[in-house]
Amino acid sequence: AAPMLAARVSTVAPSIPTRGKIAVASSKKSVARAASSRVVAARAMAEGPGPFPELAVFDLDACFWDEEMYTLRDIVDPAKSVRGSLGEGVGEGVVSAMSGNVAISINPGALKALQEYHAGKYPGMRIAAASSADTPLAVRIGRSALDVLEIVPGVTARQVFALGWPTGFDGNMQIGRTPPLSSNKSQTHFPILKQETGVGFDRMLFFDDCNWGDHCAAVANGCQDEVTKLGPVVVRTPRGLQVAEWEKGLQLYTDRARKLQTAS
């Protein structure tokens, strides 16, 4: 993620009784969805670490996809989407989302990761995003790209990120730096991901380009499990997430899980 360009100003909606009731109901639903996610995670943690991470977390800009959202100015226009091959034997779908004249495309390793996740290749694993997009506009552009880019024909990236979570749950998508988020993922994004999903830091795998600062080191050192004293397994992706880096991350996590099982 790039350096912060400007501080954000939060807005407060006017106090209207009807809206208040809707907000309370929505809040209760969010709490229930988060609680459901934490129950699932708690069951998995009680069984000990499996061969796959329980939460694979992706930075977005210059990692998951090739562009930096802070450099763009236009919300993605679905009508201008570019279609093409999603890979050998996968079929055709939206391979680029257009923000003005700029094409946003998913990097090869991220595409492979989500295609395999969609296919059910990694039992017990779910996925999340941790992006410190600089401005509210950058966040909106990024979210609009997730709603358009496809992983397999007819299935968007946003839909794949939602797999395995309760309907309507969005706690796995920590995007931006508006409070309670910040530019420091180790202090905000990851603690919130842990709280929302119930997955311990030592059960996570994190990918980040680290071109604007070493988020991987900050997260690995600053987000450690109280018992194991281990943080997420981290992989730097300075050229965007490539297939070899996705596979490296999985192998690093599997190796560590095996060592922990042997030690216990």
C-alpha positions in Angstrom: 0.0 0.0 0.0 1.1 3.6 -0.7 1.8 6.3 1.9 -1.2 8.1 3.2 -2.2 11.0 1.0 -4.9 12.7 3.1 -6.7 12.2 6.3 -10.3 11.0 6.1 -13.3 12.7 7.5 -16.0 10.5 8.9 -19.6 11.4 8.5 -22.4 10.8 10.9 -25.9 10.1 9.6 -28.7 12.2 11.1 -30.6 10.7 14.0 -33.9 9.5 12.6 -36.0 7.0 14.7 -36.7 4.6 11.8 -33.1 4.6 10.7 -32.0 4.0 14.2 -34.1 0.9 14.5 -32.7 -0.4 11.2 -29.2 0.4 12.3 -29.8 -1.5 15.6 -31.2 -4.5 13.7 -28.3 -4.4 11.3 -25.8 -4.2 14.1 -27.4 -7.2 15.8 -27.2 -9.2 12.6 -23.6 -8.3 12.2 -22.8 -9.4 15.7 -24.6 -12.7 15.1 -22.7 -13.3 11.9 -19.4 -12.6 13.5 -20.2 -14.8 16.4 -21.1 -17.6 14.0 -17.7 -17.2 12.3 -15.9 -17.3 15.6 -17.6 -20.5 16.6 -16.5 -22.2 13.4 -12.9 -21.0 14.0 -12.9 -22.1 17.6 -13.8 -25.6 16.6 -11.0 -25.7 14.1 -8.5 -24.4 16.6 -9.5 -26.9 19.2 -8.5 -29.6 16.7 -5.0 -28.3 16.3 -3.4 -26.8 13.2 -4.2 -28.5 9.9 -2.1 -28.6 6.8 -3.6 -25.4 5.4 -4.0 -22.0 7.0 -7.4 -21.2 8.5 -7.2 -17.7 7.0 -5.3 -16.7 3.9 -5.1 -12.9 3.9 -4.3 -10.9 0.8 -3.1 -7.3 0.5 -4.9 -5.9 -2.6 -2.9 -3.1 -4.3 0.1 -4.3 -6.2 -0.3 -7.8 -4.6 -3.7 -9.3 -5.3 -4.0 -7.2 -8.5 -1.6 -5.1 -10.5 -2.7 -1.5 -9.8 -2.5 0.9 -6.9 -6.1 2.2 -6.3 -4.8 5.6 -5.0 -3.6 6.5 -8.5 -7.0 6.0 -10.1 -9.9 8.4 -10.2 -12.9 6.4 -11.6 -15.2 3.8 -10.1 -15.1 0.7 -12.2 -17.6 0.6 -15.1 -18.9 -2.9 -15.5 -20.0 -2.1 -19.1 -16.3 -1.6 -20.1 -15.1 -4.9 -18.6 -12.5 -6.8 -20.6 -13.2 -10.4 -21.2 -10.6 -13.1 -21.9 -9.3 -16.5 -20.8 -9.3 -17.2 -17.0 -6.8 -20.0 -17.6 -6.4 -23.3 -19.4 -9.5 -25.3 -18.9 -11.2 -22.7 -16.8 -13.1 -20.7 -19.5 -13.7 -17.1 -20.4 -14.6 -14.3 -18.0 -13.9 -10.8 -16.9 -10.1 -10.5 -16.7 -9.8 -6.7 -16.4 -12.0 -4.2 -14.7 -11.8 -0.7 -16.2 -11.2 2.4 -14.0 -11.4 5.1 -16.6 -8.7 4.0 -19.2 -6.8 1.9 -16.7 -7.2 -1.9 -16.7 -7.1 -3.6 -13.2 -6.2 -7.3 -13.5 -5.7 -10.0 -10.9 -2.1 -11.2 -10.6 -1.5 -14.9 -11.6 -0.8 -16.3 -8.1 -3.9 -14.6 -6.6 -6.1 -15.9 -9.5 -4.8 -19.4 -9.0 -5.3 -19.1 -5.2 -8.9 -18.1 -5.5 -9.7 -20.6 -8.3 -8.3 -23.4 -6.2 -10.2 -22.1 -3.1 -13.4 -21.9 -5.1 -12.8 -25.5 -6.2 -12.6 -26.6 -2.6 -9.0 -27.6 -2.7 -8.1 -26.3 0.8 -10.5 -27.8 3.5 -10.7 -25.7 6.6 -9.3 -22.6 4.9 -11.1 -19.3 4.3 -9.8 -16.1 2.7 -9.7 -12.4 3.7 -8.3 -9.0 2.5 -6.1 -6.6 4.5 -5.6 -3.4 2.4 -4.6 0.0 3.6 -6.0 1.8 0.6 -5.2 5.5 1.0 -8.4 7.4 0.4 -12.2 6.7 0.5 -12.2 6.9 -3.3 -9.5 4.3 -3.5 -11.5 2.0 -1.3 -14.6 2.5 -3.4 -12.7 1.8 -6.6 -11.1 -1.4 -5.1 -14.5 -2.7 -3.9 -16.0 -2.0 -7.3 -13.2 -4.0 -9.0 -13.9 -6.9 -6.6 -17.5 -6.8 -7.8 -16.5 -7.1 -11.5 -13.4 -9.2 -11.8 -14.1 -12.9 -12.2 -12.3 -15.9 -10.8 -14.2 -18.5 -12.8 -16.9 -17.7 -15.4 -19.8 -15.9 -13.8 -18.2 -15.8 -10.3 -16.7 -12.6 -9.1 -13.7 -12.1 -6.8 -16.0 -10.6 -4.2 -18.2 -13.7 -4.3 -15.2 -16.0 -3.8 -14.0 -13.9 -0.8 -17.5 -14.5 0.7 -17.3 -18.3 0.4 -17.4 -20.1 3.8 -18.7 -17.1 5.7 -22.2 -16.4 7.0 -24.4 -14.7 4.4 -23.8 -10.9 4.5 -20.6 -11.2 6.6 -18.0 -8.6 5.7 -15.6 -8.8 8.6 -13.1 -10.6 6.5 -12.7 -7.6 4.2 -10.6 -5.0 6.0 -10.0 -2.4 3.3 -8.8 1.2 3.9 -7.4 3.3 6.7 -10.4 5.1 8.0 -10.7 4.5 11.7 -10.9 2.0 13.2 -8.5 1.0 10.4 -5.1 2.8 9.9 -2.0 2.6 7.7 -0.6 0.1 10.2 -2.0 -3.3 9.5 -0.4 -5.0 12.5 -2.2 -2.5 14.8 -5.6 -2.5 13.1 -6.4 -4.8 10.2 -5.1 -8.0 11.8 -6.5 -7.5 15.3 -9.8 -6.7 13.7 -9.6 -9.8 11.4 -8.8 -11.9 14.5 -11.8 -10.5 16.4 -14.2 -10.8 13.4 -13.2 -14.2 12.3 -12.1 -15.9 15.5 -8.9 -17.2 13.7 -5.7 -16.9 15.7 -2.8 -15.0 14.3 -0.7 -18.2 14.2 -3.3 -19.9 11.9 -3.0 -17.1 9.2 -1.0 -16.8 6.0 -0.4 -13.3 4.7 0.7 -11.9 1.3 1.8 -8.3 0.8 3.9 -6.5 -1.8 5.8 -4.6 1.0 6.9 -1.9 -1.5 5.8 0.9 0.7 7.0 -0.6 4.0 7.5 -4.0 5.4 4.0 -4.9 6.4 4.9 -8.6 6.5 7.6 -8.1 9.2 5.3 -5.7 11.2 2.4 -8.3 11.1 4.7 -11.3 11.9 6.3 -9.6 14.8 3.4 -7.5 16.1 0.6 -10.0 15.9 1.6 -13.1 17.8 -0.5 -15.7 19.5 -0.4 -15.5 23.3 0.3 -19.2 23.7 2.5 -20.3 20.7 4.1 -16.8 20.4 3.8 -17.2 16.7 2.4 -14.7 14.2 1.0 -15.3 10.7 3.2 -16.9 8.1 4.1 -14.1 5.7 5.3 -13.9 2.1 6.5 -10.7 0.4 5.3 -10.2 -3.2 7.2 -7.3 -4.6 6.2 -8.0 -8.2 2.6 -8.8 -7.3 1.5 -12.3 -6.1 2.9 -14.9 -8.5 2.0 -18.6 -8.6 5.4 -19.6 -7.0 4.8 -17.2 -4.1 1.3 -18.6 -3.5 2.8 -22.1 -3.4 5.7 -21.0 -1.2 3.3 -19.6 1.3 1.3 -22.8 1.5 4.5 -24.8 1.9 5.8 -22.6 4.6 2.6 -22.8 6.6 2.4 -26.6 6.1 6.0 -27.0 7.3 5.4 -25.0 10.4 2.1 -26.8 11.2 3.9 -30.2 11.0 6.7 -29.0 13.3 4.1 -27.8 15.9 2.3 -31.2 15.7 5.6 -33.1 16.1 6.6 -30.9 19.1 3.2 -31.5 20.8 
